[in-house]
């Protein structure tokens, strides 16, 4: 599609800065394809252009090409990173843009390395290398698998292939499609775009509906601005509002409050919560301090009698947001004025856990961005019947942050065949079925509560049973094919 003599001549005659700007824009176009815009064709165009340009001599290293493409991609997808700094704009607003730039530039290094490893016209090998880079950023340096390339299909029936190959398999498929666009075969490119349009036009695939007598969950959605959440004059009113929403009629089987929704110690609040619960069990997000003085971001199960029936501590903490990386080393040497006695944020929990909740079943609790890690969700033994994800998306603004966060929760449901109850302060609260769909939701700007019956899980998917092995199998096939074609590929055609 891009690979004509005229295009090549124009590219080669353009100044270096113009080529870099074009690649940066291509990366931004690819990133704009993610939620909330959800247009896979933009991803294919942006990535395709980047792959095409990297295969031409242009006076820059392959690392620079890949880094600039990735920088554009992450600038477009992660500008919500600035939102937390604007909560107290007078104190931290000056850090918003530098944080956005540093985060985007840091993640783009993965793409730069992927392009550098291939070093040449071998487009099929670049598909594998870029997929490996996306896989690596899900694990390295605590991991940050936000907006993986393959997520661009979540709002289409195509993402149901992830029940077989998982999110990294979908990334490989997407990059391969972009490579076909880059190769310049008009018939193949037209076919890919036609398939993309067909997938976007197809109706959603319905998941299993709740059976008769299925338990009902109430999602508490207070919609509190982050600037108000911990305000001394407002937090009690926020807490009382959540109590009132919990006690609304009719009674339900389970009530779920969002992340850190209780400002009081749970030992003080649990009896008050139980008193208004109408006999329901209530999942509550709050902070916990243990006997050693450590703090945890936690989820509590409050029973109808006011007893604490279960506790879960978040183990995937946000670097610099919930903990200070290498804080123990910094404190040991007095770096940044820290001391070993300093309270340095939250302590990580023990890891994935199952809460056995009477009347509901086996529940895997997740807090905030723990839901974006496909390597952790649904891996408990026994397998969960339900995933409950609580969050505070007030940190993410009102545009692409909350919508991307919701999309990734839907991805987990599709990949695993497990329903998800997602409850967020602001953001989107929804009961997501085992095919990633939802009928009952509370939007970003709404407040109140919504009741919905919990849909059943499906049998374990191929991805749930074998994880990334199917994706690895297809990657090996592509690698064998790429090696065979390697000598036949040239800079301008393959």
SEZA-316386 format. One line per field, with one value per residue (C-alpha): residue number from 0; residue in one letter; x, y, z. Coordinates in Angstrom, 1 decimal, padded with zeros to 4 digits, always signed. Layout:
BEGIN
k [NUM;...]
r [A;...]
X [X;...]
Y [Y;...]
Z [Z;...]
% end
This chain:
BEGIN
k [0;1;2;3;4;5;6;7;8;9;10;11;12;13;14;15;16;17;18;19;20;21;22;23;24;25;26;27;28;29;30;31;32;33;34;35;36;37;38;39;40;41;42;43;44;45;46;47;48;49;50;51;52;53;54;55;56;57;58;59;60;61;62;63;64;65;66;67;68;69;70;71;72;73;74;75;76;77;78;79;80;81;82;83;84;85;86;87;88;89;90;91;92;93;94;95;96;97;98;99;100;101;102;103;104;105;106;107;108;109;110;111;112;113;114;115;116;117;118;119;120;121;122;123;124;125;126;127;128;129;130;131;132;133;134;135;136;137;138;139;140;141;142;143;144;145;146;147;148;149;150;151;152;153;154;155;156;157;158;159;160;161;162;163;164;165;166;167;168;169;170;171;172;173;174;175;176;177;178;179;180;181;182;183;184;185;186;187;188;189;190;191;192;193;194;195;196;197;198;199;200;201;202;203;204;205;206;207;208;209;210;211;212;213;214;215;216;217;218;219;220;221;222;223;224;225;226;227;228;229;230;231;232;233;234;235;236;237;238;239;240;241;242;243;244;245;246;247;248;249;250;251;252;253;254;255;256;257;258;259;260;261;262;263;264;265;266;267;268;269;270;271;272;273;274;275;276;277;278;279;280;281;282;283;284;285;286;287;288;289;290;291;292;293;294;295;296;297;298;299;300;301;302;303;304;305;306;307;308;309;310;311;312;313;314;315;316;317;318;319;320;321;322;323;324;325;326;327;328;329;330;331;332;333;334;335;336;337;338;339;340;341;342;343;344;345;346;347;348;349;350;351;352;353;354;355;356;357;358;359;360;361;362;363;364;365;366;367;368;369;370;371;372;373;374;375;376;377;378;379;380;381;382;383;384;385;386;387;388;389;390;391;392;393;394;395;396;397;398;399;400;401;402;403;404;405;406;407;408;409;410;411;412;413;414;415;416;417;418;419;420;421;422;423;424;425;426;427;428;429;430;431;432;433;434;435;436;437;438;439;440;441;442;443;444;445;446;447;448;449;450;451;452;453;454;455;456;457;458;459;460;461;462;463;464;465;466;467;468;469;470;471;472;473;474;475;476;477;478;479;480;481;482;483;484;485;486;487;488;489;490;491;492;493]
r [X;X;X;X;X;X;X;X;X;X;X;X;X;X;X;X;X;X;X;X;X;X;X;X;X;X;X;X;X;X;X;X;X;X;X;X;X;X;X;X;X;X;X;X;X;X;X;X;X;X;X;X;X;X;X;X;X;X;X;X;X;X;X;X;X;X;X;X;X;X;X;X;X;X;X;X;X;X;X;X;X;X;X;X;X;X;X;X;X;X;X;X;X;X;X;X;X;X;X;X;X;X;X;X;X;X;X;X;X;X;X;X;X;X;X;X;X;X;X;X;X;X;X;X;X;X;X;X;X;X;X;X;X;X;X;X;X;X;X;X;X;X;X;X;X;X;X;X;X;X;X;X;X;X;X;X;X;X;X;X;X;X;X;X;X;X;X;X;X;X;X;X;X;X;X;X;X;X;X;X;X;X;X;X;X;X;X;X;X;X;X;X;X;X;X;X;X;X;X;X;X;X;X;X;X;X;X;X;X;X;X;X;X;X;X;X;X;X;X;X;X;X;X;X;X;X;X;X;X;X;X;X;X;X;X;X;X;X;X;X;X;X;X;X;X;X;X;X;X;X;X;X;X;X;X;X;X;X;X;X;X;X;X;X;X;X;X;X;X;X;X;X;X;X;X;X;X;X;X;X;X;X;X;X;X;X;X;X;X;X;X;X;X;X;X;X;X;X;X;X;X;X;X;X;X;X;X;X;X;X;X;X;X;X;X;X;X;X;X;X;X;X;X;X;X;X;X;X;X;X;X;X;X;X;X;X;X;X;X;X;X;X;X;X;X;X;X;X;X;X;X;X;X;X;X;X;X;X;X;X;X;X;X;X;X;X;X;X;X;X;X;X;X;X;X;X;X;X;X;X;X;X;X;X;X;X;X;X;X;X;X;X;X;X;X;X;X;X;X;X;X;X;X;X;X;X;X;X;X;X;X;X;X;X;X;X;X;X;X;X;X;X;X;X;X;X;X;X;X;X;X;X;X;X;X;X;X;X;X;X;X;X;X;X;X;X;X;X;X;X;X;X;X;X;X;X;X;X;X;X;X;X;X;X;X;X;X;X;X;X;X;X;X;X;X;X;X;X;X;X;X;X;X;X;X;X;X;X;X;X;X;X;X;X]
X [+000.0;+002.8;+005.4;+005.5;+008.5;+006.9;+006.4;+009.9;+011.5;+009.5;+010.6;+014.2;+014.3;+012.6;+014.7;+015.4;+013.3;+010.3;+010.8;+010.9;+007.8;+006.0;+006.9;+005.9;+002.5;+002.1;+002.6;+000.0;-002.4;-001.9;-002.4;-005.6;-007.1;-007.3;-010.3;-012.3;-012.1;-011.8;-010.9;-008.5;-007.9;-006.0;-003.7;-003.0;-002.3;+000.0;+002.0;+002.1;+003.6;+006.2;+007.2;+007.5;+009.6;+011.9;+012.8;+014.1;+017.5;+016.9;+020.0;+018.8;+019.3;+016.6;+016.4;+015.5;+012.8;+011.2;+011.6;+009.9;+007.1;+006.5;+006.9;+004.0;+001.9;+002.3;+001.9;-001.5;-002.6;-001.1;-001.9;-004.2;-000.9;-001.1;-004.4;-003.1;-000.7;-003.6;-005.6;-003.5;-002.4;-000.7;+001.6;+002.2;+000.8;+004.3;+005.2;+002.3;+003.9;+007.3;+005.8;+003.8;+006.9;+009.1;+006.6;+006.0;+009.6;+010.5;+008.0;+009.0;+012.4;+010.9;+009.8;+013.2;+014.9;+012.5;+013.4;+017.1;+017.2;+015.9;+018.0;+016.9;+014.2;+013.0;+009.4;+008.2;+010.9;+010.0;+006.5;+008.0;+010.3;+007.7;+005.4;+008.2;+008.7;+005.1;+005.3;+008.5;+006.8;+004.2;+006.8;+010.0;+010.5;+007.3;+005.4;+003.0;+000.9;-001.4;-002.8;-001.1;-001.3;-003.8;-006.4;-007.4;-009.9;-011.7;-014.8;-015.1;-015.9;-012.4;-011.1;-012.8;-009.8;-008.1;-009.9;-007.5;-004.3;-004.5;-003.6;-000.1;-001.4;-003.8;-000.8;+001.1;-001.9;-002.3;+001.4;+001.2;-001.7;+000.2;+003.1;+000.9;-000.2;+003.5;+004.4;+002.5;+000.4;-002.9;-005.0;-003.8;-004.1;-007.7;-008.6;-007.3;-009.1;-012.3;-012.0;-011.4;-014.5;-016.6;-015.4;-016.4;-019.8;-020.6;-022.8;-021.3;-021.2;-023.6;-022.3;-024.2;-027.1;-027.8;-029.8;-033.0;-032.2;-028.7;-027.3;-027.8;-024.9;-025.2;-022.5;-021.9;-020.7;-020.3;-018.5;-016.3;-013.7;-010.2;-009.7;-012.7;-012.1;-009.9;-011.0;-011.6;-014.9;-016.3;-015.1;-017.7;-020.5;-019.1;-019.1;-022.6;-023.8;-022.3;-024.1;-027.4;-026.9;-026.0;-029.3;-031.5;-034.4;-034.7;-032.1;-029.4;-026.9;-023.7;-022.8;-019.5;-017.9;-015.0;-011.3;-010.4;-014.0;-013.8;-011.6;-012.2;-010.3;-012.4;-012.8;-014.7;-016.8;-017.7;-020.5;-022.0;-021.8;-023.4;-026.2;-027.5;-026.7;-030.1;-028.4;-026.0;-022.3;-020.4;-017.0;-015.3;-012.2;-010.0;-006.6;-005.2;-002.4;-000.9;+000.8;+004.2;+003.0;+002.8;+000.0;-001.9;-004.5;-007.1;-010.5;-012.6;-015.5;-018.0;-020.6;-024.2;-023.4;-020.6;-017.8;-014.8;-015.1;-012.1;-009.3;-007.3;-004.2;-003.3;+000.0;+000.5;+001.3;+001.7;+005.3;+005.7;+002.0;+001.6;+005.2;+008.7;+010.9;+014.0;+012.9;+014.7;+018.0;+017.3;+016.4;+019.5;+021.8;+019.6;+018.8;+016.0;+016.1;+014.5;+015.2;+014.5;+011.7;+010.0;+006.5;+007.1;+003.6;+001.8;+003.3;+002.5;+000.2;+001.0;-000.4;-003.5;-006.1;-009.6;-012.3;-015.0;-018.1;-021.3;-024.1;-021.7;-018.9;-015.2;-014.2;-010.8;-010.4;-008.5;-007.8;-007.3;-004.7;-004.1;-006.7;-004.4;-002.0;-003.1;-000.4;-002.0;-005.8;-007.6;-004.5;-005.6;-006.3;-009.2;-010.4;-012.7;-016.4;-016.3;-013.7;-014.5;-012.4;-012.6;-010.9;-010.7;-010.6;-010.9;-007.1;-007.6;-009.7;-012.8;-011.6;-009.2;-007.9;-011.2;-012.3;-009.0;-009.2;-012.7;-011.6;-008.8;-011.3;-013.5;-010.4;-009.8;-013.4;-013.1;-009.7;-010.8;-014.5;-015.1;-017.6;-016.3;-018.0;-016.1;-016.9;-015.2;-015.4;-016.0;-014.8;-017.3;-018.9;-020.4;-021.2;-019.2;-020.3;-017.9;-017.9;-016.9;-020.3;-022.4;-026.0;-025.9;-023.4;-022.9;-021.1;-018.2;-020.4;-023.2;-023.6;-025.7;-026.0;-027.1;-028.3;-027.6;-027.7;-024.3;-023.9;-022.3;-018.7;-018.0;-015.8;-012.1;-010.9;-007.9;-006.0;-007.1;-005.7;-002.6;-001.9;+000.6;+001.5;-000.9;+000.6;+004.1;+003.1;+002.0;+005.0;+007.3;+005.4;+005.8;+009.5;+010.2;+008.4;+010.3;+013.7;+012.8;+011.9;+014.7;+017.0;+014.2;+013.3;+014.7;+014.6;+011.7;+009.8;+009.4]
Y [+000.0;+002.4;+000.6;+002.5;+004.0;+007.5;+007.1;+005.8;+008.6;+011.2;+009.7;+009.5;+013.1;+014.5;+016.1;+014.0;+016.1;+015.6;+011.8;+011.8;+013.9;+011.6;+008.6;+010.4;+011.2;+007.6;+006.4;+008.8;+007.7;+004.1;+005.1;+007.0;+003.7;+002.5;+003.3;+005.4;+005.9;+002.1;+002.2;-000.8;+000.5;+003.5;+001.1;-000.8;+002.4;+003.9;+000.7;-000.1;+003.2;+002.9;-000.6;+000.6;+003.6;+001.6;-000.7;+002.2;+003.8;+007.2;+008.2;+007.2;+004.1;+001.5;+002.2;+005.8;+004.8;+002.4;+004.8;+007.7;+005.5;+004.2;+007.7;+008.9;+005.9;+006.3;+010.1;+009.5;+006.8;+007.9;+011.6;+010.7;+010.3;+014.1;+014.0;+013.1;+016.0;+018.4;+017.3;+019.8;+021.9;+024.6;+022.1;+019.4;+020.8;+021.7;+018.0;+016.9;+017.3;+016.1;+013.0;+012.3;+012.8;+010.6;+007.8;+007.8;+008.0;+005.3;+002.8;+003.7;+002.2;-001.2;-000.4;+001.1;-002.1;-004.2;-002.3;-002.3;-006.1;-006.8;-004.1;-004.4;-005.2;-008.3;-007.3;-010.6;-010.8;-007.2;-008.5;-011.0;-008.5;-005.9;-008.5;-009.6;-006.0;-005.7;-009.0;-007.7;-004.5;-006.6;-008.1;-005.9;-003.2;-004.2;-004.4;-002.0;-003.8;-000.8;-000.4;-003.5;-003.3;-006.1;-004.3;-002.3;-005.1;-005.2;-003.4;-005.8;-009.6;-010.1;-009.9;-013.2;-014.9;-013.9;-016.7;-018.9;-016.8;-014.3;-010.6;-011.2;-013.4;-010.6;-008.2;-010.6;-010.8;-007.0;-006.3;-009.0;-007.2;-003.9;-005.7;-006.8;-003.1;-002.1;-004.6;-002.7;-005.4;-003.6;-006.7;-008.0;-004.5;-004.1;-007.5;-006.6;-003.3;-005.0;-007.6;-004.8;-002.9;-006.1;-006.8;-003.3;-003.6;-007.0;-007.0;-007.9;-011.5;-012.1;-013.8;-016.1;-014.4;-014.7;-017.8;-017.7;-017.0;-015.7;-013.5;-009.8;-007.3;-003.6;-001.4;+001.8;+004.6;+007.8;+009.8;+011.8;+014.1;+013.2;+016.7;+016.0;+012.4;+013.0;+016.6;+016.7;+018.6;+016.2;+012.7;+012.0;+013.1;+010.9;+007.9;+008.6;+008.7;+005.3;+003.9;+005.3;+003.8;+000.4;+000.5;+001.2;-001.2;-003.9;-006.0;-007.6;-010.5;-008.5;-004.8;-003.6;-000.2;+001.2;+001.4;+003.2;+004.2;+004.1;+006.7;+005.2;+002.1;-000.9;-002.0;+001.2;+001.2;-002.5;-002.5;+000.6;-000.9;-004.1;-002.2;-000.8;-003.7;-005.4;-008.8;-008.4;-009.0;-005.9;-005.7;-002.5;-000.8;+000.8;+001.2;-001.2;-000.9;-004.0;-004.5;-003.7;-000.3;-001.2;+000.1;-001.8;-000.9;-003.5;-005.0;-006.2;-008.6;-007.4;-010.0;-009.3;-009.5;-007.0;-009.5;-009.3;-012.4;-011.8;-009.4;-009.0;-006.7;-005.3;-006.7;-004.9;-001.4;+001.7;+002.8;+006.3;+006.4;+003.8;+002.9;+004.3;+002.0;+000.9;+002.9;+000.6;+001.2;+005.0;+005.0;+003.0;+005.7;+008.7;+009.5;+012.0;+012.5;+009.2;+007.1;+003.4;+004.6;+006.6;+005.5;+004.9;+004.3;+000.9;-002.6;-005.1;-008.0;-011.7;-012.1;-013.5;-014.8;-016.4;-015.1;-017.7;-015.6;-017.3;-017.1;-015.8;-018.4;-018.2;-014.6;-013.3;-009.7;-007.1;-003.5;-000.8;-001.5;-005.1;-005.9;-004.9;-007.8;-010.8;-013.0;-012.7;-012.6;-015.9;-017.9;-018.8;-022.4;-023.0;-021.1;-018.1;-018.1;-014.3;-011.5;-008.3;-005.3;-002.1;+001.1;+004.8;+006.1;+009.7;+009.7;+009.1;+012.0;+011.6;+010.6;+007.9;+006.8;+005.4;+004.0;+002.2;+000.8;-000.5;-002.0;-004.0;-005.4;-006.5;-008.1;-010.3;-011.5;-012.5;-014.2;-016.2;-016.7;-015.3;-012.5;-009.4;-007.0;-003.7;-000.9;+002.5;+005.8;+007.9;+005.8;+003.2;+000.6;-002.4;-006.1;-007.6;-011.0;-013.9;-012.6;-009.0;-007.5;-005.6;-004.5;-002.6;+000.2;+003.5;+006.1;+008.4;+011.4;+009.5;+008.8;+006.5;+002.7;+000.0;-003.5;-006.4;-010.2;-011.9;-013.9;-017.3;-018.2;-020.2;-023.3;-022.5;-021.1;-022.4;-019.3;-019.9;-023.5;-022.9;-019.2;-017.9;-021.3;-020.9;-017.5;-018.9;-021.7;-019.2;-017.1;-020.1;-020.8;-017.2;-017.3;-020.4;-018.7;-015.5;-017.2;-019.0;-015.7;-013.6;-013.7;-013.0;-009.7;-006.5;-002.9;-001.9;-005.2;-008.6]
Z [+000.0;+000.9;-001.2;-004.5;-006.3;-006.0;-002.2;-001.8;-003.8;-001.8;+001.4;+000.5;-000.7;+002.5;+005.2;+008.2;+010.5;+008.2;+008.2;+012.0;+012.3;+009.9;+011.9;+015.2;+013.6;+012.4;+016.0;+017.3;+014.6;+015.7;+019.4;+018.6;+017.5;+021.1;+023.4;+023.3;+019.6;+018.8;+015.1;+014.3;+010.8;+012.2;+014.1;+010.9;+009.0;+011.7;+012.4;+008.7;+007.8;+010.6;+009.5;+005.9;+006.8;+009.0;+006.0;+003.9;+004.2;+005.9;+007.8;+011.2;+013.2;+013.4;+017.2;+016.5;+014.0;+016.5;+019.4;+017.6;+016.4;+020.0;+021.4;+019.2;+020.1;+023.9;+023.7;+022.1;+024.6;+027.9;+028.1;+031.0;+033.0;+033.5;+035.3;+038.8;+038.7;+038.0;+041.1;+043.1;+040.1;+042.3;+043.9;+041.2;+038.0;+036.7;+036.7;+034.4;+031.0;+032.0;+033.5;+030.3;+028.2;+030.4;+030.6;+026.9;+026.1;+028.5;+027.2;+023.6;+024.4;+024.1;+020.6;+019.7;+020.9;+018.8;+015.7;+016.4;+017.0;+013.5;+011.7;+008.1;+005.6;+007.4;+008.1;+009.3;+011.9;+013.0;+013.7;+016.1;+017.6;+018.3;+019.8;+022.0;+023.1;+024.1;+026.0;+027.8;+028.9;+030.6;+032.9;+033.2;+035.7;+037.6;+034.2;+032.6;+029.9;+029.4;+025.8;+024.4;+020.6;+020.4;+022.6;+019.6;+018.7;+022.1;+020.8;+017.9;+017.7;+016.5;+020.0;+020.9;+019.2;+022.4;+024.1;+022.1;+021.7;+024.5;+024.4;+023.1;+020.3;+019.3;+019.3;+017.0;+014.7;+014.6;+013.8;+011.1;+009.5;+009.7;+008.0;+005.1;+004.7;+004.7;+002.0;-000.5;-002.1;-002.9;-003.1;+000.3;+001.9;+000.6;+002.0;+005.4;+005.5;+004.3;+007.1;+009.6;+008.5;+008.6;+012.2;+013.2;+011.6;+013.2;+016.3;+019.6;+020.6;+023.5;+026.6;+028.9;+030.7;+034.4;+035.2;+037.2;+040.8;+040.1;+042.9;+042.5;+043.1;+043.9;+042.5;+044.6;+042.4;+044.4;+041.6;+043.9;+042.5;+043.6;+045.1;+047.4;+048.3;+051.3;+052.1;+055.9;+055.5;+052.8;+053.5;+056.2;+053.8;+051.1;+053.5;+054.7;+051.1;+050.4;+053.5;+052.2;+048.8;+050.4;+052.4;+049.5;+048.8;+047.6;+049.4;+047.3;+047.7;+047.4;+047.6;+046.3;+047.2;+045.1;+046.0;+049.2;+049.7;+053.5;+055.2;+058.7;+059.9;+058.9;+062.6;+063.2;+060.0;+059.6;+062.2;+060.6;+057.1;+058.3;+060.0;+056.7;+054.4;+054.7;+055.3;+052.3;+052.3;+051.4;+049.7;+050.8;+049.6;+052.3;+053.8;+056.4;+058.9;+060.4;+063.8;+062.2;+061.1;+057.4;+055.3;+052.7;+050.0;+050.8;+050.1;+053.0;+053.1;+055.7;+056.8;+057.6;+061.3;+061.1;+061.2;+058.9;+056.8;+054.5;+053.6;+050.4;+050.1;+046.7;+045.5;+042.2;+043.4;+041.2;+041.2;+042.6;+043.2;+045.9;+046.6;+046.1;+044.0;+045.9;+048.9;+051.3;+049.6;+049.4;+053.1;+054.0;+052.5;+053.4;+049.8;+049.3;+053.1;+053.7;+056.8;+057.5;+059.8;+057.1;+056.0;+052.3;+050.9;+050.7;+051.2;+048.6;+049.4;+049.1;+045.6;+043.8;+046.2;+046.2;+048.6;+049.1;+049.6;+050.8;+048.1;+045.5;+045.1;+044.6;+043.9;+042.8;+044.1;+042.2;+043.0;+040.4;+037.8;+038.9;+036.2;+033.4;+034.1;+032.0;+033.6;+037.1;+036.5;+036.7;+037.6;+041.1;+042.2;+042.3;+039.3;+040.2;+039.5;+039.5;+039.4;+041.4;+040.4;+042.4;+041.3;+041.7;+038.2;+039.4;+038.9;+035.2;+034.1;+032.0;+028.5;+027.4;+030.9;+032.2;+028.9;+028.4;+031.9;+031.3;+027.9;+029.6;+032.2;+029.3;+027.7;+030.8;+030.8;+027.1;+027.5;+030.5;+030.1;+033.6;+034.5;+036.2;+038.5;+038.1;+040.5;+040.2;+041.9;+038.7;+035.8;+034.6;+036.9;+035.1;+035.4;+032.5;+031.2;+030.2;+026.6;+027.6;+027.1;+029.7;+029.9;+033.3;+033.7;+035.5;+033.4;+034.2;+035.1;+036.8;+040.6;+042.6;+042.4;+040.0;+040.7;+038.3;+038.4;+038.1;+034.9;+035.0;+033.9;+030.9;+030.8;+030.9;+027.5;+025.6;+026.8;+030.4;+030.2;+028.1;+028.6;+026.0;+024.5;+021.5;+020.8;+021.0;+018.6;+016.0;+016.6;+015.9;+012.7;+011.6;+012.6;+010.4;+007.5;+008.0;+008.1;+004.8;+003.1;+004.7;+001.7;-000.7;+001.0;-000.2;+001.0;-001.2;-001.7;-000.1]
% end
